[in-house]
């Protein structure tokens, strides 16, 4: 619905237009919108400070009048006043809703900002990459029997007892091989290269 020109149409008689609205006369709604649409938008924009929000409020106001015309009582005041009050209420609801959304968004932001950044920095990423390469190199250099136990225990999720069963060796042997392999790996990974020194810093 759009009002024509920059001026409002003459207001229809409240009792008559109300009767037509109750009977579902669409032309009655058009007349009311032409007469009071500008007023409703002005009331809404004063509250919301947003022309777009004021348009939404106006649509809600006239949709309410169309779907529930009986909520307007001609004995309690004019249609102009009733529409103004309804526009103000809807506009206030819009402002409160926006405030809640902003508060919720701000709370979400503050929660996110309070979470420490545990992600690796550039140097840590380099160290992790170097450590991973060292690990794979160290694993490759292990004797085959030790490498098999490590693979089953740490990459296949087996216990040393389960690894012993799968490899067909005594549990004590599996445990000894695993301990020896871990000692060798620990010595290799004890002093990873410093990326700052690598860059000549």
C-alpha positions as CSV (number, residue, x, y, z in Angstrom):
1,X,0.0,0.0,0.0
2,X,1.4,3.4,-0.9
3,X,0.0,6.8,-0.2
4,X,-0.2,9.1,-3.2
5,X,1.7,12.4,-3.3
6,X,3.1,14.2,-0.4
7,X,-0.2,14.9,1.4
8,X,-2.6,12.6,3.2
9,X,-6.0,11.9,1.9
10,X,-9.0,13.3,3.9
11,X,-9.7,11.0,6.9
12,X,-12.7,8.8,6.5
13,X,-15.5,8.8,9.0
14,X,-14.3,6.5,11.8
15,X,-17.6,4.6,12.4
16,X,-18.2,4.0,8.7
17,X,-14.7,2.9,7.9
18,X,-14.6,0.7,10.9
19,X,-17.8,-1.0,9.8
20,X,-16.4,-1.6,6.4
21,X,-13.2,-3.0,7.8
22,X,-15.1,-5.5,10.0
23,X,-16.9,-6.7,6.8
24,X,-13.5,-7.1,5.0
25,X,-13.8,-4.2,2.7
26,X,-10.2,-3.8,1.3
27,X,-11.0,-0.3,-0.1
28,X,-11.6,0.8,3.5
29,X,-8.1,-0.3,4.4
30,X,-6.7,1.6,1.4
31,X,-8.5,4.7,2.5
32,X,-7.2,4.5,6.0
33,X,-3.7,3.9,4.8
34,X,-3.9,6.9,2.4
35,X,-5.2,9.1,5.2
36,X,-2.9,8.0,8.1
37,X,0.1,6.1,6.6
38,X,2.3,9.2,6.7
39,X,1.3,9.8,10.3
40,X,2.1,6.2,11.4
41,X,5.5,6.3,9.7
42,X,6.3,9.7,11.3
43,X,5.5,8.3,14.8
44,X,7.5,5.2,14.1
45,X,10.6,7.0,12.7
46,X,10.7,9.3,15.7
47,X,11.0,6.3,18.0
48,X,13.1,4.0,15.9
49,X,15.3,6.6,14.2
50,X,15.2,4.3,11.2
51,X,13.1,4.9,8.1
52,X,13.3,1.3,7.1
53,X,12.1,0.2,10.6
54,X,9.3,2.8,10.4
55,X,8.1,1.2,7.1
56,X,8.1,-2.2,8.8
57,X,6.2,-0.8,11.8
58,X,3.6,0.8,9.5
59,X,3.0,-2.4,7.7
60,X,2.5,-4.2,11.0
61,X,0.1,-1.5,12.2
62,X,-2.1,-1.7,9.2
63,X,-1.9,-5.4,9.0
64,X,-3.1,-5.5,12.6
65,X,-6.0,-3.2,11.8
66,X,-6.9,-5.3,8.8
67,X,-6.8,-8.7,10.7
68,X,-8.3,-7.4,13.9
69,X,-10.5,-4.4,13.2
70,X,-12.6,-5.1,16.3
71,X,-9.6,-4.0,18.5
72,X,-10.4,-0.4,17.5
73,X,-13.3,0.9,19.5
74,X,-14.9,4.1,18.0
75,X,-16.3,4.9,21.5
76,X,-12.9,5.3,23.1
77,X,-11.3,7.7,20.7
78,X,-10.5,8.5,17.1
79,X,-8.9,6.1,14.6
80,X,-6.1,8.6,14.2
81,X,-5.2,8.5,17.9
82,X,-5.6,4.7,18.0
83,X,-3.2,4.2,15.0
84,X,-0.7,6.7,16.6
85,X,-0.7,4.8,19.9
86,X,-0.3,1.4,18.1
87,X,2.5,2.8,16.0
88,X,4.3,4.0,19.0
89,X,3.9,0.7,20.8
90,X,5.2,-1.3,17.8
91,X,8.1,1.1,17.4
92,X,9.0,0.7,21.0
93,X,8.9,-3.0,20.7
94,X,11.2,-2.8,17.7
95,X,13.7,-0.7,19.6
96,X,13.6,-3.1,22.6
97,X,14.1,-6.1,20.2
98,X,17.1,-4.4,18.6
99,X,18.6,-3.6,22.0
100,X,18.2,-7.3,23.0
101,X,19.9,-8.4,19.8
102,X,22.8,-6.0,20.3
103,X,23.2,-7.0,23.9
104,X,23.2,-10.7,22.9
105,X,25.7,-10.0,20.1
106,X,27.9,-8.0,22.5
107,X,27.8,-10.9,25.0
108,X,28.8,-13.4,22.3
109,X,31.6,-11.1,21.3
110,X,32.8,-10.7,24.9
111,X,32.7,-14.4,25.4
112,X,34.7,-15.0,22.3
113,X,37.2,-12.3,23.2
114,X,37.6,-13.9,26.7
115,X,38.6,-17.3,25.1
116,X,42.4,-17.4,25.1
117,X,44.0,-17.9,21.7
118,X,45.5,-21.3,22.1
119,X,46.3,-21.7,18.4
120,X,50.0,-22.0,17.6
121,X,51.8,-18.9,16.5
122,X,54.1,-18.9,13.5
123,X,57.2,-20.1,15.5
124,X,55.2,-22.8,17.2
125,X,53.9,-24.0,13.8
126,X,57.4,-24.3,12.5
127,X,58.5,-26.2,15.7
128,X,55.5,-28.5,15.3
129,X,56.4,-29.2,11.7
130,X,60.0,-29.8,12.5
131,X,59.0,-32.1,15.4
132,X,56.8,-34.0,13.1
133,X,59.5,-34.5,10.6
134,X,61.9,-35.5,13.3
135,X,59.4,-38.0,14.7
136,X,58.9,-39.6,11.3
137,X,62.7,-39.7,10.8
138,X,63.3,-41.2,14.2
139,X,60.6,-43.8,13.7
140,X,62.1,-44.8,10.3
141,X,65.5,-45.2,12.0
142,X,64.2,-47.6,14.7
143,X,64.9,-51.2,14.3
144,X,62.0,-53.0,12.7
145,X,60.9,-54.9,15.8
146,X,60.7,-51.7,17.8
147,X,59.0,-49.8,15.0
148,X,56.3,-52.5,14.8
149,X,55.5,-52.3,18.6
150,X,55.4,-48.5,18.4
151,X,53.1,-48.6,15.4
152,X,50.6,-50.9,17.2
153,X,50.8,-49.2,20.5
154,X,50.6,-45.5,19.4
155,X,49.1,-45.5,16.0
156,X,46.8,-48.5,16.1
157,X,45.7,-48.0,19.7
158,X,46.8,-51.4,21.0
159,X,48.2,-52.1,24.5
160,X,51.6,-53.7,24.7
161,X,49.9,-56.9,25.6
162,X,47.7,-56.8,22.5
163,X,50.7,-55.9,20.4
164,X,52.5,-58.9,21.8
165,X,49.7,-61.2,20.8
166,X,49.5,-59.7,17.3
167,X,53.3,-60.0,16.8
168,X,53.5,-63.4,18.4
169,X,56.1,-62.4,21.0
170,X,56.1,-62.6,24.8
171,X,54.6,-59.6,26.6
172,X,57.9,-58.9,28.3
173,X,59.6,-58.7,24.9
174,X,57.0,-56.3,23.6
175,X,57.3,-54.2,26.7
176,X,61.1,-54.0,26.4
177,X,61.0,-53.1,22.7
178,X,58.4,-50.4,23.4
179,X,60.5,-48.9,26.2
180,X,63.6,-48.9,24.2
181,X,61.8,-47.3,21.2
182,X,60.3,-44.6,23.3
183,X,63.7,-43.8,24.9
184,X,65.3,-43.4,21.5
185,X,62.4,-41.2,20.3
186,X,62.6,-39.1,23.4
187,X,66.3,-38.5,23.0
188,X,65.7,-37.5,19.4
189,X,62.9,-35.1,20.2
190,X,64.4,-33.6,23.4
191,X,65.8,-30.6,21.7
192,X,63.9,-29.6,18.6
193,X,65.5,-26.9,16.5
194,X,64.8,-23.3,17.4
195,X,63.2,-21.6,14.3
196,X,64.5,-18.2,15.4
197,X,68.1,-19.6,15.4
198,X,67.4,-21.4,12.1
199,X,66.5,-17.9,10.6
200,X,69.7,-16.4,12.0
201,X,67.8,-14.2,14.5
